[in-house]
Amino acid sequence: MRHGFEKVWDRRGPLGYVAWLLLLPLSMIYGLGVRIRNVFYFLGWASSKGLPCAVVSIGNLTVGGTGKTPTTLWLAQELGKAGYRVGILSRGYKRGGKGPVILQPGFTKPFLSQEEPFNAGDEPVMMARLFGQRVGVGRRRRQVGEQLLRDGEADVVLLDDGFQHRQLRRDVDLLLLGADSGGWLLPAGPFREPTSALRRADYCLVTGAREKWLRLLRRRPAETVFFGSLEARALFGLEGEHWKDYPLSMLGRSKILTVSAIANPAPFYRMIHDWEGEIVDSMEFPDHHLYSTSDWQRINRAARNADLIVTTEKDILKLVCFPFAREKLLAMRVEMVVENGAPLVKAVERAIAVKRGGA
């Protein structure tokens, strides 16, 4: 959605401005609905139910591009290092399957089709297959969480993209704040909720527009505000039935075709430029796009003058079912780096202890 609406949201040119004016009434109606819903939860007229283990929501106020899934993975890995059993719940945005799916960790063989990313969604599959996480997928995340806990024990469940999913009660609300620090509500702008919803968050993680967000957060206790950024760690590709890592320095001597189907590819391009990669062409697809045979043919044609095809972590899982030249298709491995993130992890650990009855 974001990619197609940015010109309207930024009011670029006469047509963009006219389209924005036409969307304003819908934005006001949407905003009224959001406020009524929030009041219902505030007054207890709409109820939420929890899980037997601690639940941590990781969400945002805007449409895509703040780093929710990398933050979810960062927190899952930090908690895993501390000995906690972690499960992840995801809606599986734009998935084709309808019923709940529980993905077990591990990647044993190349995909022969796109059946799994289609049924479960590309981001849940990425978290399970590339990062070794146990992931429950479904719209009714409390029921999916209950199924996840029946299939195996967990000390904490992380709710990926959960700030607006009020039906599942959470013990910690972590809100990510990205490059969009101002604007209208959907569909005339990128905001799902007004900035007044900041009050609902226990902790905030600023991943973009730091100075602008700090002005809005100045009344919050400093210990509840953290800062993070996405950083590139390596390149990787599929060799046989195993992933192989390559140094980022490969980018510096290569002509690159980028292929992506993500909400905001700008940080992806920036990281390639930071390593002196020469992007000779870019192919952008809608967020969560499932690649077809014709897409693969277009990519191969565009790659004739490129040394490397560089894509994202979630996109490579959908592209490896197609044949590419050996070591030509690589993905950039990125991770969320949280400045002084230990207190945030400790806060989650306290929530786990309270849920266990140990505090």
C-alpha positions in Angstrom: 0.0 0.0 0.0 2.7 2.5 1.0 4.6 2.3 -2.2 1.6 3.3 -4.3 0.4 6.1 -2.1 3.6 8.0 -1.3 3.1 10.6 -4.1 -0.4 11.3 -2.7 0.7 11.5 0.9 3.5 13.9 0.0 1.1 15.9 -2.3 3.5 15.8 -5.2 2.3 17.7 -8.2 -1.3 18.9 -8.9 -2.6 15.4 -9.3 -1.1 14.2 -6.0 -2.6 17.2 -4.2 -6.1 16.7 -5.7 -6.0 13.0 -4.9 -5.0 13.9 -1.3 -7.9 16.3 -1.0 -10.3 13.5 -2.2 -9.0 11.1 0.4 -9.3 13.6 3.3 -12.9 12.7 4.1 -12.1 9.0 4.2 -9.2 9.8 6.5 -11.5 11.6 8.9 -14.0 8.8 8.9 -11.2 6.3 9.5 -9.9 8.4 12.4 -13.3 8.6 14.0 -13.5 4.8 13.9 -10.0 4.4 15.4 -10.9 6.8 18.3 -14.2 5.1 19.0 -12.5 1.7 19.1 -9.8 2.9 21.4 -12.4 4.5 23.7 -14.2 1.1 23.9 -11.1 -0.6 25.0 -10.2 2.2 27.5 -13.7 1.9 29.1 -13.6 -1.9 29.1 -16.6 -2.2 26.7 -14.3 -4.2 24.4 -12.4 -6.9 26.1 -9.0 -8.5 25.5 -7.7 -11.8 26.7 -4.2 -12.9 27.5 -2.2 -16.1 27.3 -0.7 -18.2 30.1 2.8 -16.8 29.3 4.0 -13.3 28.9 3.0 -11.4 25.7 5.1 -8.6 24.2 3.7 -6.6 21.4 6.0 -5.0 18.8 4.2 -2.6 16.6 4.1 0.9 15.1 1.8 3.8 14.3 2.4 3.8 10.5 2.2 1.6 7.5 5.3 -0.5 7.2 9.0 0.4 7.1 9.9 0.9 10.8 11.7 -2.4 11.4 9.1 -4.4 13.3 10.2 -7.8 12.2 13.9 -7.2 12.6 13.1 -5.9 16.1 11.1 -9.0 16.8 14.0 -11.1 15.8 16.5 -9.1 17.8 14.4 -9.5 21.0 13.7 -13.2 20.3 17.4 -13.8 19.9 18.4 -11.8 23.0 15.8 -13.6 25.1 16.9 -16.9 23.6 20.5 -16.2 24.7 19.2 -15.6 28.2 17.6 -19.1 28.2 14.0 -18.2 27.6 11.8 -20.2 25.3 10.3 -17.8 22.7 7.4 -18.1 20.3 6.3 -15.5 17.7 2.8 -14.7 16.6 2.2 -13.1 13.2 -0.9 -12.3 11.1 1.0 -13.4 8.0 0.1 -10.3 6.0 -1.0 -11.1 2.4 -0.8 -14.8 3.0 -3.0 -17.0 0.8 -3.9 -19.6 3.4 -6.8 -19.1 5.7 -6.3 -21.5 8.7 -3.8 -21.2 11.5 -0.3 -22.4 10.7 2.5 -23.3 13.1 6.0 -23.1 11.6 8.8 -25.0 13.2 12.4 -23.7 13.0 14.8 -24.9 10.5 15.5 -25.0 6.8 16.2 -28.4 5.3 15.9 -28.1 1.5 15.4 -25.5 -1.2 11.8 -24.6 -1.9 10.5 -26.4 -4.9 7.5 -24.1 -5.0 6.2 -21.0 -3.2 3.6 -23.0 -1.4 4.9 -22.3 2.1 5.4 -18.5 1.7 1.9 -18.4 0.0 0.2 -20.3 2.8 2.0 -18.8 5.8 3.3 -15.4 4.5 6.8 -14.4 3.6 7.8 -12.8 6.9 6.7 -15.7 9.2 8.5 -18.2 6.8 11.7 -16.0 7.0 11.6 -15.9 10.8 11.2 -19.7 11.0 13.5 -20.8 8.1 16.3 -18.2 8.3 16.3 -17.4 12.0 15.2 -20.6 13.7 12.1 -19.3 15.4 8.9 -21.0 16.2 6.1 -19.0 14.6 2.3 -19.1 14.8 0.4 -17.5 11.9 -3.2 -16.5 11.8 -5.6 -13.6 12.1 -6.9 -14.6 15.5 -3.6 -14.4 17.3 -4.9 -15.4 20.7 -6.2 -18.7 19.4 -3.0 -19.2 17.4 -1.0 -18.5 20.5 -3.0 -21.1 22.4 -2.2 -23.6 19.7 1.5 -22.6 19.7 1.6 -23.3 23.5 -0.2 -26.6 23.1 2.5 -27.7 20.5 5.4 -26.7 22.8 6.2 -24.7 25.9 7.1 -21.0 25.7 8.1 -18.4 28.4 7.1 -15.5 26.2 5.3 -14.8 23.0 6.2 -11.9 20.8 3.4 -10.4 18.8 4.8 -9.1 15.6 3.0 -6.0 14.3 0.6 -6.1 17.3 0.1 -2.5 18.5 -3.4 -2.3 16.9 -4.3 -5.9 17.7 -6.1 -5.1 20.9 -7.9 -8.5 21.3 -4.8 -10.1 22.7 -3.8 -8.6 26.0 -0.1 -7.9 26.2 2.3 -7.5 29.2 4.6 -5.1 27.4 3.8 -2.8 24.5 6.9 -1.8 22.5 6.1 0.9 19.9 8.5 1.6 16.9 8.7 5.1 15.5 10.2 5.5 12.1 10.8 8.0 9.3 7.2 9.1 9.3 6.9 11.5 12.2 3.9 13.5 11.0 1.0 13.2 8.6 -2.6 12.3 8.2 -4.3 9.0 9.1 -5.0 6.5 6.4 -5.8 6.7 3.5 -4.6 10.4 3.2 -1.4 9.6 5.1 0.7 6.8 6.5 -0.7 6.7 10.1 -2.8 3.9 11.4 -3.4 5.8 14.6 -2.9 9.4 15.8 0.3 10.2 17.7 -1.8 10.5 20.9 -1.6 6.7 20.9 2.0 7.1 22.1 0.6 7.2 25.6 -0.5 3.5 25.3 3.1 2.3 24.7 5.2 1.1 27.6 8.4 1.6 25.6 9.3 3.4 22.4 12.1 2.4 19.9 13.0 5.2 17.5 14.3 3.9 14.2 14.1 7.1 12.1 13.5 10.9 12.3 15.1 10.9 15.8 15.0 14.6 16.4 11.4 15.0 15.4 10.2 12.1 17.6 12.2 13.4 20.5 10.1 16.5 20.5 7.0 14.4 20.8 8.5 12.1 23.4 10.0 14.8 25.7 7.4 14.2 28.4 8.1 10.5 28.6 10.6 9.1 31.1 14.0 8.8 29.4 14.4 5.2 30.4 11.4 4.2 28.3 12.8 5.5 25.0 15.4 3.6 23.0 17.1 4.1 19.6 17.8 1.6 16.9 18.9 1.2 13.3 19.1 -1.5 10.7 22.7 -2.5 9.8 24.0 -4.9 7.2 25.9 -7.9 8.5 26.7 -10.1 5.4 25.5 -11.4 2.1 24.2 -14.9 1.8 22.9 -17.3 -0.8 21.8 -20.9 -1.2 24.5 -23.4 -2.1 23.0 -26.9 -2.5 20.8 -27.3 0.6 22.6 -24.9 2.8 23.0 -21.1 3.2 26.5 -19.7 2.5 27.7 -16.3 3.8 29.7 -13.9 1.7 31.5 -10.7 2.8 29.8 -7.4 2.2 33.0 -6.3 0.5 31.8 -8.2 -2.6 29.4 -5.3 -3.2 32.3 -2.9 -3.8 33.5 -4.5 -6.9 30.1 -5.4 -8.4 27.5 -4.1 -10.7 24.2 -4.8 -8.9 20.6 -5.4 -9.9 18.4 -5.0 -6.8 15.2 -6.9 -6.5 12.8 -6.2 -3.6 9.2 -6.5 -2.5 9.2 -4.5 0.7 7.4 -1.5 2.0 10.3 0.9 2.0 13.4 -0.1 0.0 15.3 3.1 0.6 17.3 1.7 3.6 18.2 -1.4 1.5 19.6 0.8 -1.2 21.5 2.9 1.3 23.2 -0.1 2.8 24.4 -1.2 -0.7 25.7 2.3 -1.4 27.4 2.4 2.0 29.5 -0.6 0.9 30.2 1.1 -2.5 28.0 -1.1 -4.5 27.0 0.2 -7.9 23.3 -0.3 -8.5 22.8 -0.4 -12.2 19.1 -1.2 -12.1 16.3 -1.8 -9.5 13.2 -3.9 -9.7 10.6 -3.0 -7.1 7.5 -5.1 -6.5 4.6 -4.6 -4.2 5.2 -5.5 -0.5 4.9 -9.2 0.1 4.8 -10.0 -3.6 4.9 -13.6 -4.6 7.2 -14.0 -7.7 5.9 -15.6 -10.8 7.7 -17.3 -13.7 7.3 -14.2 -15.8 8.8 -12.1 -12.9 11.8 -14.5 -12.8 12.2 -14.1 -16.6 12.2 -10.3 -16.3 14.7 -10.4 -13.5 17.1 -12.6 -15.5 16.8 -10.3 -18.5 17.5 -7.3 -16.4 20.5 -9.1 -14.8 22.4 -9.6 -18.0 24.5 -6.5 -17.4 24.9 -7.1 -13.6 27.4 -9.1 -11.7 25.0 -9.7 -8.8 21.3 -9.8 -8.1 20.9 -8.6 -4.5 17.6 -9.0 -2.7 16.3 -9.0 0.8 16.0 -11.8 3.4 12.3 -12.4 2.9 12.5 -12.1 -0.9 15.3 -14.7 -1.3 13.0 -17.4 0.2 10.5 -16.7 -2.6 13.2 -16.5 -5.4 15.3 -19.6 -4.6 12.6 -21.9 -6.2 13.7 -20.4 -9.6 17.0 -21.3 -11.3 19.7 -18.6 -11.1 23.4 -18.7 -12.1 25.6 -20.0 -9.2 26.4 -17.3 -6.6 24.6 -14.6 -8.6 21.5 -14.4 -6.4 22.4 -13.1 -3.0 20.5 -11.5 -0.1 21.6 -8.9 2.4 21.6 -10.1 6.0 20.5 -7.2 8.2 19.8 -6.9 11.9 18.3 -4.3 14.2 21.0 -2.8 16.4 19.4 -1.2 19.6 21.6 1.3 21.5 21.9 0.2 25.1 19.2 -2.4 24.6 19.9 -4.4 27.8 17.4 -2.4 29.9 14.7 -3.1 27.4 15.5 -6.9 27.5 15.5 -6.7 31.3 12.0 -5.1 31.3 10.7 -8.0 29.2 12.4 -10.5 31.6 10.6 -8.8 34.5 7.3 -9.2 32.7 8.1 -12.9 32.2 8.8 -13.2 35.9 5.6 -11.5 36.9 3.6 -13.8 34.6 5.3 -16.8 36.2 4.3 -15.5 39.6 8.0 -15.1 40.5 8.0 -11.4 41.4 
